[in-house]
Amino acid sequence: MSRADFVFSRLQYDSGDWDLVDPRMPANLVDSLVAYTTIKVDPREAVVALGSPALFEAPFVYLSGRKLVQFGARERANFEAYVRRGGFVFVDDCNHDIDGLFAKSFEAQMAVCFGPAALRKIPNSHPLYRACFRFDGPPTTSFELNGWGDDLVHDYLKAVEIDGRIRVLYSNKDYGCEWDYDFRNKRFLAEDNTKFGVNIVAYALGL
C-alpha cells in the first residue's frame, strides 16, 4: 500500500456491479483533498477485494452499485472483522432510493453482520457534518431532485457505529454519481459539491 495518508480504495464484491459506477469520482475527490486539506493522498484509485486479506490494509473503502449485494461467507466475515477492527466503509446507493434491489439487499447484509438494529439514522448534528466544512445535514444531490422523477429527497444518512464512531456510512443520495465528473469542471460550479466528500474522508481518518 502507499505511504500516503489516504488511498481511495474501491471495494470489489462478487455480486452486483461494483465496477460499473462513477469512474471519475475518485480522482475528483482526491483533487478536493489536495485543494482543501494537508492530507497526503495517493492519486491512484485502488481496488480491494472484499474477500482478500488486503482489505485490512485499507483504512477507508468505498462500496457502491445498483444491483444485488450478496456477500459470500468469506466476504461477510471480512466485512464484519474489518468494521469491528476500526475500518471505515462509505456505502452509496446509485439508485438513490430506499426500496430498490441495492438498498434492500445491502441493508439485509448489515442486519446479518451487525444485527437488525445496527444500521440507524444519524442526527444532522453529528460531528461528521463539521469534520472539515459545516453542513446542516447531508447535502441534497441533483439526482434526488430530478434524476429519476421520484421526488425523493433523503434528509438523513444511516450508519453502523462501533464504540461511538461511524464505521459504515450509508447513503441513498447517490453522491458517487453526483461527484462523477472531471475535476477540472469544478470551475463551473457556484459551490464545490465534493466538499462533503472531504468531510467523510476527514472523519474516517479521525482528523
NUDRENTOR-558969 format. One record per residue (C-alpha): residue number from 0; residue in three letters; x negated, y negated, z negated. Coordinates in steps of 0.1 Angstrom, whole numbers, plus 2048, in hexadecimal, padded with zeros to 3 digits. Layout:
% residues N
{num:NUM, residuo:ALA, X:X, Y:Y, Z:Z} .
...
***
This chain:
% residues 207
{num:0, residuo:MET, X:800, Y:800, Z:800} .
{num:1, residuo:SER, X:7F6, Y:7DC, Z:805} .
{num:2, residuo:ARG, X:7E5, Y:7C8, Z:7E9} .
{num:3, residuo:ALA, X:7FF, Y:7AD, Z:7EF} .
{num:4, residuo:ASP, X:818, Y:7A5, Z:7D3} .
{num:5, residuo:PHE, X:835, Y:7AC, Z:7EB} .
{num:6, residuo:VAL, X:83A, Y:7C4, Z:808} .
{num:7, residuo:PHE, X:85C, Y:7C5, Z:818} .
{num:8, residuo:SER, X:864, Y:7EB, Z:817} .
{num:9, residuo:ARG, X:882, Y:7F8, Z:829} .
{num:10, residuo:LEU, X:890, Y:818, Z:81B} .
{num:11, residuo:GLN, X:894, Y:835, Z:833} .
{num:12, residuo:TYR, X:8AF, Y:84E, Z:829} .
{num:13, residuo:ASP, X:8BA, Y:86C, Z:83D} .
{num:14, residuo:SER, X:8DE, Y:863, Z:842} .
{num:15, residuo:GLY, X:8EC, Y:843, Z:852} .
{num:16, residuo:ASP, X:8DC, Y:829, Z:868} .
{num:17, residuo:TRP, X:8C1, Y:81A, Z:852} .
{num:18, residuo:ASP, X:8AB, Y:812, Z:870} .
{num:19, residuo:LEU, X:8C5, Y:800, Z:886} .
{num:20, residuo:VAL, X:8CC, Y:7E1, Z:872} .
{num:21, residuo:ASP, X:8BD, Y:7BE, Z:86E} .
{num:22, residuo:PRO, X:89A, Y:7C4, Z:87E} .
{num:23, residuo:ARG, X:88F, Y:79F, Z:87B} .
{num:24, residuo:MET, X:89B, Y:799, Z:858} .
{num:25, residuo:PRO, X:87B, Y:7A5, Z:846} .
{num:26, residuo:ALA, X:864, Y:78D, Z:859} .
{num:27, residuo:ASN, X:87C, Y:771, Z:853} .
{num:28, residuo:LEU, X:87D, Y:777, Z:82D} .
{num:29, residuo:VAL, X:857, Y:77B, Z:82C} .
{num:30, residuo:ASP, X:854, Y:759, Z:83D} .
{num:31, residuo:SER, X:86A, Y:74A, Z:822} .
{num:32, residuo:LEU, X:855, Y:759, Z:806} .
{num:33, residuo:VAL, X:836, Y:74A, Z:816} .
{num:34, residuo:ALA, X:847, Y:728, Z:819} .
{num:35, residuo:TYR, X:857, Y:726, Z:7F6} .
{num:36, residuo:THR, X:842, Y:73B, Z:7DF} .
{num:37, residuo:THR, X:81E, Y:744, Z:7D7} .
{num:38, residuo:ILE, X:826, Y:769, Z:7D9} .
{num:39, residuo:LYS, X:80B, Y:77C, Z:7EE} .
{num:40, residuo:VAL, X:81F, Y:78E, Z:809} .
{num:41, residuo:ASP, X:816, Y:7A8, Z:823} .
{num:42, residuo:PRO, X:824, Y:79C, Z:844} .
{num:43, residuo:ARG, X:82B, Y:7C0, Z:84F} .
{num:44, residuo:GLU, X:84B, Y:7D2, Z:847} .
{num:45, residuo:ALA, X:846, Y:7F5, Z:838} .
{num:46, residuo:VAL, X:85E, Y:812, Z:83C} .
{num:47, residuo:VAL, X:860, Y:829, Z:81D} .
{num:48, residuo:ALA, X:872, Y:84A, Z:81E} .
{num:49, residuo:LEU, X:889, Y:84E, Z:800} .
{num:50, residuo:GLY, X:87E, Y:872, Z:7FC} .
{num:51, residuo:SER, X:859, Y:86A, Z:7FC} .
{num:52, residuo:PRO, X:842, Y:865, Z:7DE} .
{num:53, residuo:ALA, X:837, Y:844, Z:7F0} .
{num:54, residuo:LEU, X:858, Y:835, Z:7E3} .
{num:55, residuo:PHE, X:849, Y:831, Z:7C0} .
{num:56, residuo:GLU, X:82D, Y:81B, Z:7CE} .
{num:57, residuo:ALA, X:846, Y:800, Z:7DA} .
{num:58, residuo:PRO, X:854, Y:7E8, Z:7C0} .
{num:59, residuo:PHE, X:86F, Y:7DC, Z:7D8} .
{num:60, residuo:VAL, X:883, Y:7EF, Z:7F2} .
{num:61, residuo:TYR, X:89F, Y:7E5, Z:809} .
{num:62, residuo:LEU, X:8BC, Y:7FD, Z:812} .
{num:63, residuo:SER, X:8D5, Y:7F4, Z:82C} .
{num:64, residuo:GLY, X:8EC, Y:802, Z:847} .
{num:65, residuo:ARG, X:90F, Y:805, Z:854} .
{num:66, residuo:LYS, X:916, Y:82A, Z:852} .
{num:67, residuo:LEU, X:915, Y:847, Z:839} .
{num:68, residuo:VAL, X:8FE, Y:846, Z:81B} .
{num:69, residuo:GLN, X:8F9, Y:86A, Z:810} .
{num:70, residuo:PHE, X:8DA, Y:871, Z:7FC} .
{num:71, residuo:GLY, X:8CA, Y:894, Z:7FD} .
{num:72, residuo:ALA, X:8BF, Y:8A4, Z:7DD} .
{num:73, residuo:ARG, X:89B, Y:897, Z:7DF} .
{num:74, residuo:GLU, X:8A7, Y:874, Z:7EA} .
{num:75, residuo:ARG, X:8C0, Y:872, Z:7CD} .
{num:76, residuo:ALA, X:8A6, Y:87D, Z:7B4} .
{num:77, residuo:ASN, X:88C, Y:864, Z:7C1} .
{num:78, residuo:PHE, X:8A6, Y:847, Z:7C2} .
{num:79, residuo:GLU, X:8B0, Y:84D, Z:79E} .
{num:80, residuo:ALA, X:88C, Y:851, Z:792} .
{num:81, residuo:TYR, X:880, Y:832, Z:7A5} .
{num:82, residuo:VAL, X:89B, Y:81C, Z:796} .
{num:83, residuo:ARG, X:897, Y:829, Z:773} .
{num:84, residuo:ARG, X:871, Y:824, Z:775} .
{num:85, residuo:GLY, X:876, Y:7FF, Z:77D} .
{num:86, residuo:GLY, X:878, Y:7FE, Z:7A3} .
{num:87, residuo:PHE, X:88F, Y:7E5, Z:7B4} .
{num:88, residuo:VAL, X:8A8, Y:7ED, Z:7D1} .
{num:89, residuo:PHE, X:8BA, Y:7D3, Z:7E4} .
{num:90, residuo:VAL, X:8D7, Y:7E3, Z:7F6} .
{num:91, residuo:ASP, X:8EB, Y:7D0, Z:810} .
{num:92, residuo:ASP, X:90A, Y:7DD, Z:822} .
{num:93, residuo:CYS, X:909, Y:7D1, Z:846} .
{num:94, residuo:ASN, X:92F, Y:7D7, Z:849} .
{num:95, residuo:HIS, X:935, Y:7BC, Z:82F} .
{num:96, residuo:ASP, X:953, Y:7CE, Z:822} .
{num:97, residuo:ILE, X:95D, Y:7E0, Z:803} .
{num:98, residuo:ASP, X:96F, Y:7FF, Z:811} .
{num:99, residuo:GLY, X:95A, Y:809, Z:82F} .
{num:100, residuo:LEU, X:945, Y:828, Z:832} .
{num:101, residuo:PHE, X:924, Y:818, Z:826} .
{num:102, residuo:ALA, X:935, Y:808, Z:808} .
{num:103, residuo:LYS, X:948, Y:826, Z:7FD} .
{num:104, residuo:SER, X:92C, Y:83F, Z:802} .
{num:105, residuo:PHE, X:911, Y:829, Z:7F2} .
{num:106, residuo:GLU, X:926, Y:822, Z:7D3} .
{num:107, residuo:ALA, X:92D, Y:847, Z:7D0} .
{num:108, residuo:GLN, X:908, Y:84E, Z:7D0} .
{num:109, residuo:MET, X:902, Y:835, Z:7B5} .
{num:110, residuo:ALA, X:91D, Y:845, Z:7A0} .
{num:111, residuo:VAL, X:90C, Y:867, Z:7A4} .
{num:112, residuo:CYS, X:8EA, Y:858, Z:79B} .
{num:113, residuo:PHE, X:8F3, Y:841, Z:77E} .
{num:114, residuo:GLY, X:917, Y:847, Z:774} .
{num:115, residuo:PRO, X:938, Y:83A, Z:781} .
{num:116, residuo:ALA, X:936, Y:819, Z:76E} .
{num:117, residuo:ALA, X:911, Y:811, Z:775} .
{num:118, residuo:LEU, X:917, Y:7FC, Z:794} .
{num:119, residuo:ARG, X:927, Y:7DC, Z:787} .
{num:120, residuo:LYS, X:92E, Y:7B8, Z:792} .
{num:121, residuo:ILE, X:914, Y:7A0, Z:785} .
{num:122, residuo:PRO, X:91F, Y:77E, Z:779} .
{num:123, residuo:ASN, X:917, Y:75F, Z:78E} .
{num:124, residuo:SER, X:903, Y:752, Z:770} .
{num:125, residuo:HIS, X:8EA, Y:76F, Z:773} .
{num:126, residuo:PRO, X:8C5, Y:765, Z:773} .
{num:127, residuo:LEU, X:8C3, Y:772, Z:797} .
{num:128, residuo:TYR, X:8D4, Y:753, Z:7A3} .
{num:129, residuo:ARG, X:8B9, Y:73C, Z:795} .
{num:130, residuo:ALA, X:89A, Y:752, Z:799} .
{num:131, residuo:CYS, X:88C, Y:738, Z:7B2} .
{num:132, residuo:PHE, X:8A8, Y:723, Z:7C1} .
{num:133, residuo:ARG, X:8C8, Y:71C, Z:7AE} .
{num:134, residuo:PHE, X:8E9, Y:72B, Z:7BB} .
{num:135, residuo:ASP, X:90C, Y:72B, Z:7AC} .
{num:136, residuo:GLY, X:910, Y:74F, Z:7B7} .
{num:137, residuo:PRO, X:908, Y:764, Z:7D6} .
{num:138, residuo:PRO, X:907, Y:74D, Z:7F5} .
{num:139, residuo:THR, X:922, Y:754, Z:80E} .
{num:140, residuo:THR, X:918, Y:762, Z:830} .
{num:141, residuo:SER, X:925, Y:758, Z:852} .
{num:142, residuo:PHE, X:92F, Y:77C, Z:858} .
{num:143, residuo:GLU, X:947, Y:77B, Z:83A} .
{num:144, residuo:LEU, X:957, Y:75B, Z:848} .
{num:145, residuo:ASN, X:95B, Y:766, Z:86C} .
{num:146, residuo:GLY, X:947, Y:785, Z:874} .
{num:147, residuo:TRP, X:962, Y:7A0, Z:876} .
{num:148, residuo:GLY, X:981, Y:78A, Z:870} .
{num:149, residuo:ASP, X:989, Y:79B, Z:84F} .
{num:150, residuo:ASP, X:988, Y:77A, Z:83C} .
{num:151, residuo:LEU, X:977, Y:78C, Z:81F} .
{num:152, residuo:VAL, X:95F, Y:777, Z:80B} .
{num:153, residuo:HIS, X:94E, Y:788, Z:7EE} .
{num:154, residuo:ASP, X:948, Y:771, Z:7D0} .
{num:155, residuo:TYR, X:932, Y:78A, Z:7BD} .
{num:156, residuo:LEU, X:916, Y:7A3, Z:7C1} .
{num:157, residuo:LYS, X:914, Y:7C5, Z:7AF} .
{num:158, residuo:ALA, X:8F6, Y:7D4, Z:79E} .
{num:159, residuo:VAL, X:8E9, Y:7F1, Z:78A} .
{num:160, residuo:GLU, X:8D6, Y:7E4, Z:76C} .
{num:161, residuo:ILE, X:8BD, Y:7F7, Z:757} .
{num:162, residuo:ASP, X:8B1, Y:7E8, Z:736} .
{num:163, residuo:GLY, X:8C1, Y:7C7, Z:73F} .
{num:164, residuo:ARG, X:8B1, Y:7C3, Z:761} .
{num:165, residuo:ILE, X:8C0, Y:7C8, Z:783} .
{num:166, residuo:ARG, X:8B1, Y:7E6, Z:794} .
{num:167, residuo:VAL, X:8CA, Y:7EB, Z:7B0} .
{num:168, residuo:LEU, X:8D9, Y:7CB, Z:7BF} .
{num:169, residuo:TYR, X:8F6, Y:7D3, Z:7D5} .
{num:170, residuo:SER, X:905, Y:7BB, Z:7EF} .
{num:171, residuo:ASN, X:924, Y:7BE, Z:805} .
{num:172, residuo:LYS, X:91C, Y:79C, Z:814} .
{num:173, residuo:ASP, X:906, Y:7A7, Z:832} .
{num:174, residuo:TYR, X:8E7, Y:792, Z:829} .
{num:175, residuo:GLY, X:8D2, Y:7A7, Z:83F} .
{num:176, residuo:CYS, X:8E4, Y:79D, Z:85F} .
{num:177, residuo:GLU, X:8E8, Y:779, Z:852} .
{num:178, residuo:TRP, X:8C2, Y:776, Z:850} .
{num:179, residuo:ASP, X:8BB, Y:78A, Z:86F} .
{num:180, residuo:TYR, X:8AC, Y:770, Z:886} .
{num:181, residuo:ASP, X:88A, Y:764, Z:890} .
{num:182, residuo:PHE, X:87B, Y:750, Z:873} .
{num:183, residuo:ARG, X:872, Y:733, Z:88B} .
{num:184, residuo:ASN, X:898, Y:72D, Z:88F} .
{num:185, residuo:LYS, X:89A, Y:720, Z:86B} .
{num:186, residuo:ARG, X:893, Y:6FD, Z:878} .
{num:187, residuo:PHE, X:8B5, Y:6FD, Z:887} .
{num:188, residuo:LEU, X:8C6, Y:703, Z:865} .
{num:189, residuo:ALA, X:8D2, Y:6E8, Z:84E} .
{num:190, residuo:GLU, X:8C9, Y:6FE, Z:831} .
{num:191, residuo:ASP, X:8B2, Y:71D, Z:832} .
{num:192, residuo:ASN, X:8CA, Y:739, Z:82B} .
{num:193, residuo:THR, X:8AE, Y:751, Z:821} .
{num:194, residuo:LYS, X:8A8, Y:73F, Z:800} .
{num:195, residuo:PHE, X:8BE, Y:758, Z:7EE} .
{num:196, residuo:GLY, X:8A7, Y:773, Z:7FB} .
{num:197, residuo:VAL, X:88A, Y:761, Z:7EA} .
{num:198, residuo:ASN, X:89E, Y:763, Z:7CA} .
{num:199, residuo:ILE, X:8A3, Y:788, Z:7CE} .
{num:200, residuo:VAL, X:87E, Y:78F, Z:7D3} .
{num:201, residuo:ALA, X:873, Y:777, Z:7B7} .
{num:202, residuo:TYR, X:88B, Y:789, Z:79F} .
{num:203, residuo:ALA, X:881, Y:7AB, Z:7AB} .
{num:204, residuo:LEU, X:85C, Y:7A3, Z:7A4} .
{num:205, residuo:GLY, X:865, Y:794, Z:782} .
{num:206, residuo:LEU, X:859, Y:771, Z:78A} .
***
